[in-house]
């Protein structure tokens, strides 16, 4: 995918965080939908949230969020297709 996005320089230059996230979500979403046997459906929620972690306490809170978050997916208002676990993946 390098070189196809104006924010990702061809030849190995640095890419913006937004370009890296967009590329990751695109490639992994296509593969995720392939594994689930579907196409043209959203795989990721829109957007992302980035921030600089400045303190150990903040890092621990973020780790806890990442650990606990999958258990909350069934109740998420943006969960349009149900859990991936309903499709026999995971």
C-alpha positions as CSV (number, residue, x, y, z in Angstrom):
1,X,0.0,0.0,0.0
2,X,3.0,2.3,0.3
3,X,3.0,4.9,-2.4
4,X,-0.8,4.8,-3.0
5,X,-1.7,7.3,-0.2
6,X,-0.3,10.8,-0.5
7,X,0.3,10.8,3.3
8,X,2.5,7.7,3.0
9,X,5.7,8.6,1.2
10,X,7.1,6.0,-1.3
11,X,10.6,4.9,-0.6
12,X,10.4,4.3,3.1
13,X,9.9,7.8,4.4
14,X,8.0,8.6,7.6
15,X,4.2,8.4,7.4
16,X,1.8,10.3,9.6
17,X,0.1,8.5,12.4
18,X,-3.3,9.0,10.7
19,X,-2.0,7.3,7.5
20,X,-0.6,4.4,9.4
21,X,-3.8,3.8,11.3
22,X,-5.9,4.2,8.2
23,X,-3.7,1.6,6.3
24,X,-3.8,-0.8,9.3
25,X,-7.6,-0.6,9.6
26,X,-8.1,-1.0,5.8
27,X,-5.8,-4.1,5.5
28,X,-7.0,-5.8,8.7
29,X,-10.6,-5.0,8.0
30,X,-10.5,-6.6,4.6
31,X,-8.9,-9.7,6.0
32,X,-11.2,-9.8,9.0
33,X,-14.3,-9.6,6.7
34,X,-12.7,-12.4,4.5
35,X,-12.3,-14.6,7.6
36,X,-15.9,-13.9,8.6
37,X,-17.1,-14.7,5.1
38,X,-18.6,-11.2,4.4
39,X,-17.7,-8.2,2.4
40,X,-18.6,-4.5,2.3
41,X,-19.5,-4.4,5.9
42,X,-17.8,-2.1,8.5
43,X,-15.2,-4.0,10.5
44,X,-13.8,-1.1,12.6
45,X,-15.5,1.7,14.4
46,X,-15.0,5.1,12.7
47,X,-12.0,7.2,13.7
48,X,-9.6,6.5,16.5
49,X,-8.3,8.3,19.6
50,X,-4.6,9.0,20.2
51,X,-2.9,10.6,23.1
52,X,0.5,10.9,24.8
53,X,0.7,8.8,27.9
54,X,2.5,10.9,30.5
55,X,2.4,8.9,33.8
56,X,2.5,5.3,35.0
57,X,-1.0,5.7,36.5
58,X,-2.4,6.8,33.1
59,X,-0.6,3.8,31.4
60,X,-2.2,1.4,33.9
61,X,-5.7,2.9,33.3
62,X,-5.3,2.5,29.5
63,X,-4.1,-1.1,30.0
64,X,-7.2,-1.8,32.1
65,X,-9.5,-0.2,29.4
66,X,-7.9,-2.3,26.7
67,X,-8.2,-5.5,28.8
68,X,-11.9,-4.8,29.8
69,X,-13.2,-3.3,26.6
70,X,-13.9,-6.5,24.6
71,X,-16.3,-7.6,27.3
72,X,-18.4,-4.5,26.7
73,X,-18.7,-4.9,22.9
74,X,-22.1,-6.6,23.0
75,X,-23.5,-3.4,24.6
76,X,-21.8,-0.9,22.3
77,X,-24.1,1.2,20.2
78,X,-21.8,0.9,17.2
79,X,-21.8,-2.9,17.3
80,X,-23.9,-3.3,14.2
81,X,-23.2,-6.9,13.4
82,X,-22.8,-8.6,16.8
83,X,-19.6,-10.0,18.3
84,X,-17.0,-11.8,16.2
85,X,-17.4,-14.6,18.7
86,X,-21.0,-15.2,17.3
87,X,-19.4,-16.1,14.0
88,X,-17.1,-18.8,15.3
89,X,-13.9,-16.6,15.3
90,X,-11.7,-16.2,18.3
